[in-house]
Amino acid sequence: MDSLLLRLAGPLQAWGASSRFVYRGTEIAPTKSGVIGMLAAAKGIRRTEPLTELLGLSFAVRLDQPGTVIRDFQTARRLDGTSLPLSYRHYLSDAVFVAAVGGEADLLTGLHEALRRPQFPLYLGRRSCPPVLPVSLGVHPGTPVDVLSRHEWQASAWHRRSKRTATVQLEVLRDADQTDQVSETIRDEPVSFDPSHRQHGWRLVVREHVELPHPDPQVPRVPRHDPMSVVGG
C-alpha cells in the first residue's frame, strides 16, 4: 500500500461531524469525510456524482499543532427583511495537521496531481477556511500510520520553539482494524455528498501516538568549562 500525505494548515479550520441547525461545531482534527470531500473537489467530482473511486481509501491524521477552538456567530435576514435565527460556528485557529490516505499508487498519484491543479476550490472543512499551499506532500510507500510515524513534524516554527525536548509525542487518529480496541465511533464514513440525499456511515476510530525527532530542538546548552582557568598563573 502507498499513502498520499496532506498538510492541512490555515488561519481557520472547521471539521464538523455532528453539527445541526444553528450550532456548528468542529472536531479536534480533520474528518475523513472532509478530506475525501477535498479530494473530490480537486478531481472535479460534483456533489451529485458518485464517489466510487474514493470510498476505498484508508485514513489517518496526525495532530502536529492542535490549535485553539474559537467561536463566531452569524446573522442573516430573509428577502422580506425578517431576521433568521442567530447561528454559532466553532473553528480551529492556527492548527496544523498531516492527513494520510492509503490506496493504490496510480489513484494516489492522480490525486496528488489534482491537488496541485484543483478543478474546484479547496477548503478546510468550510468554504471560509482556505488552506495554506501546497496541500499535497506527495505519495509515499507504506500504510498511512507507517508514513505518519516517520514523516517530519510539520508544526509552525513558533510552535516548535515551544517544545524543548529532543523528541515529540504526536497524537494520531486512524481507521480501526478488526482486531483493534476502538477508541471512538463517529458518523464520518462518506457515502454520498448529494445535497438532496447526503449519507455518512459510522467509522471506528483508534487514538494512538507516534514519536518523532524534533527537527530543531532547543535543549539548553551546558556552558563550556575550562578547569585550568581557576589555577593561578
C-alpha positions in Angstrom: 0.0 0.0 0.0 1.0 3.6 -0.6 -0.1 6.8 1.1 -0.8 10.3 0.0 0.2 12.9 2.6 -1.7 16.2 3.0 -0.5 19.1 5.1 -3.7 20.8 6.4 -2.9 24.2 7.7 -4.5 27.6 7.6 -5.7 30.5 9.8 -9.0 28.7 10.4 -10.3 25.2 10.0 -13.7 23.6 10.8 -14.3 19.9 10.6 -17.9 19.1 11.6 -19.2 15.6 12.0 -22.5 16.1 14.0 -23.4 19.8 13.5 -27.1 20.6 13.3 -29.2 23.7 12.8 -27.8 26.9 14.4 -24.9 25.3 16.3 -22.0 24.3 14.0 -19.2 22.6 16.0 -15.8 21.3 14.9 -13.9 18.1 15.7 -10.4 18.4 17.1 -8.9 17.1 13.9 -9.8 16.8 10.2 -12.6 14.2 9.5 -12.3 11.5 6.8 -15.4 12.8 5.1 -14.0 16.3 5.0 -10.7 15.2 3.5 -12.4 12.9 0.9 -14.6 15.9 0.0 -11.4 18.0 -0.6 -10.0 15.3 -2.8 -13.3 15.1 -4.7 -13.2 18.9 -5.3 -9.6 18.7 -6.5 -10.6 15.9 -9.0 -13.7 17.9 -10.2 -16.2 15.4 -8.9 -19.5 17.2 -8.3 -21.6 16.6 -5.2 -24.3 14.8 -7.2 -21.7 12.4 -8.7 -20.7 9.0 -7.1 -17.6 8.8 -5.0 -16.8 5.3 -6.2 -13.0 5.6 -6.6 -12.5 7.4 -3.3 -14.6 5.2 -1.0 -12.0 2.5 -0.5 -9.2 4.8 0.8 -8.0 4.3 4.3 -7.4 7.3 6.5 -5.3 8.6 9.4 -4.5 12.1 10.7 -1.7 13.4 12.9 -2.1 16.4 15.2 1.1 18.3 14.6 -0.3 21.6 16.1 -3.7 21.2 17.7 -4.7 24.8 17.6 -7.3 26.6 19.6 -11.1 26.4 19.4 -12.8 29.7 18.9 -16.4 30.7 18.4 -18.0 33.1 16.0 -21.7 33.9 15.3 -23.5 34.8 12.1 -26.6 36.9 11.4 -28.8 36.8 8.3 -32.1 38.2 7.0 -34.7 36.9 4.6 -35.6 38.8 1.5 -38.7 40.2 3.3 -36.4 41.7 5.9 -37.2 39.3 8.8 -34.3 38.0 10.8 -33.1 34.4 10.7 -32.0 32.8 14.0 -28.5 33.7 15.2 -26.1 30.8 14.3 -23.0 29.9 16.3 -19.9 28.4 14.5 -16.8 26.9 16.0 -13.4 26.9 14.4 -9.8 25.7 15.0 -7.4 28.6 14.9 -3.7 28.2 14.0 -3.8 24.4 13.7 -1.6 22.2 11.6 -2.4 18.5 10.7 -0.9 15.9 8.5 -3.5 13.6 7.0 -2.7 10.4 5.1 -5.0 8.4 2.7 -3.9 4.9 1.7 -4.7 3.1 -1.5 -3.3 2.2 -5.0 -0.3 4.1 -6.2 -1.9 5.2 -9.5 -5.0 6.6 -7.8 -2.9 8.5 -5.2 -0.6 9.9 -7.9 -3.7 11.2 -9.7 -5.0 12.8 -6.5 -1.6 14.4 -5.9 -1.6 16.0 -9.3 -5.2 17.1 -8.8 -4.3 18.8 -5.6 -1.6 20.8 -7.4 -4.2 21.9 -10.0 -7.6 21.6 -8.4 -10.8 21.8 -10.5 -12.8 23.3 -7.7 -11.6 25.5 -4.7 -10.1 23.7 -1.8 -11.1 24.5 1.8 -10.5 23.1 5.3 -14.0 21.9 6.2 -15.8 25.2 5.4 -15.7 27.5 2.4 -14.5 30.3 4.6 -11.3 28.3 5.5 -8.8 28.2 2.6 -5.7 26.1 3.1 -2.1 27.2 3.1 -0.4 25.8 -0.1 0.9 23.4 -1.0 -1.5 20.9 0.4 0.0 17.7 -1.0 3.2 16.3 0.4 3.4 13.6 -2.2 2.9 9.9 -2.4 5.0 7.7 0.0 5.3 3.9 0.3 3.6 2.3 3.4 0.3 2.4 5.2 -1.0 5.8 6.5 0.3 5.1 10.0 3.7 3.9 8.8 4.1 7.1 6.8 2.9 9.4 9.6 5.3 7.7 12.0 8.3 8.7 10.0 7.4 11.9 8.2 8.9 15.1 9.8 7.0 17.3 12.1 5.0 20.0 10.2 4.2 22.4 13.0 4.9 26.1 12.7 8.3 27.4 13.7 6.8 29.3 16.7 5.1 26.1 17.9 8.2 24.0 17.5 10.2 26.6 19.6 7.7 26.0 22.5 8.9 22.3 22.7 12.3 22.0 24.2 12.7 18.2 24.0 14.7 16.1 21.6 11.6 14.2 20.6 7.8 15.0 20.4 4.8 12.8 21.0 2.0 13.4 18.5 -1.5 12.0 18.6 -2.8 10.0 15.6 -6.4 9.2 14.8 -6.8 6.4 12.3 -9.3 3.9 10.9 -9.7 0.9 13.2 -8.8 -2.6 12.1 -10.9 -5.7 13.0 -8.5 -6.6 15.8 -8.2 -3.1 17.3 -9.6 -1.8 20.6 -11.8 1.0 19.3 -11.4 4.5 20.9 -14.5 6.1 19.5 -17.2 5.8 16.9 -18.1 8.7 14.6 -20.5 9.2 11.8 -17.8 10.1 9.3 -17.6 7.5 6.6 -18.6 9.3 3.4 -21.2 7.6 1.2 -22.7 10.5 -0.8 -22.3 14.3 -0.8 -25.5 14.8 -2.9 -27.3 17.7 -1.1 -30.7 16.0 -1.7 -29.6 12.8 -0.1 -26.3 13.2 1.8 -25.2 10.0 3.5 -22.4 9.1 6.0 -21.8 5.8 7.7 -20.2 5.0 11.1 -16.4 4.9 11.3 -14.5 3.2 14.0 -11.5 5.3 15.2 -8.3 4.4 17.1 -6.3 7.0 19.0 -2.6 6.4 19.4 0.7 8.3 19.5 3.8 8.4 17.4 7.2 9.8 18.5 9.3 11.9 16.1 12.6 13.6 16.5 12.5 17.4 17.0 13.8 19.0 13.8 15.5 21.8 15.7 15.5 21.0 19.4 16.4 23.9 21.7 17.9 21.8 24.5 19.7 24.1 26.9 23.4 24.0 26.3 25.9 23.4 29.2 28.4 26.3 29.4 31.9 25.4 28.4 34.2 25.0 31.4 37.9 25.1 31.5 39.2 23.6 34.8 42.6 25.3 34.3 41.0 28.7 34.3 40.9 28.7 38.2 44.6 27.9 38.5 46.6 31.0 39.4 49.3 32.0 37.0 
